[in-house]
Amino acid sequence: MTSHQANRWHYVILWEFIAKAGEEARFEAVYGPNGDWARCFRQGAGYLGTELIRDQRCYVTMDFWASKDDYEKFKTQHAAEYEAMDRKCADLTEQERELGKFARLTENRE
């Protein structure tokens, strides 16, 4: 995500994952900023980027959107593809949970 994009986000979705032992590199390739999920999200208007952070085998993804509406529209328009990708990636993790969907409270100045 560019610094310009970083200033534009108003909605972020956070997920926590425990990668399966031995699958960390594959997990990072799929869930990272240039991975399969990011490429899928790029089909949606308002998608600004993904960040991936980790502590050993525990990862958190942060998917940044210009607005909640942009994210919801993407989920509606690409529901089948999203579900197929989710099934395809299930073997990479031991556990996953949505940490939440958050709206930015302050306006950023560009």
Secondary structure, 3 states (H helix, E strand, C coil): CCHHHHHHCCEEEEEEEEECCCCHHHHHHHHCCCCHHHHHHCCCCCEEEEEEEEECCEEEEEEEECCHHHHHHHHHHCHHHHHHHHHHHHHHEEEEEEEEEEECCCCCCC
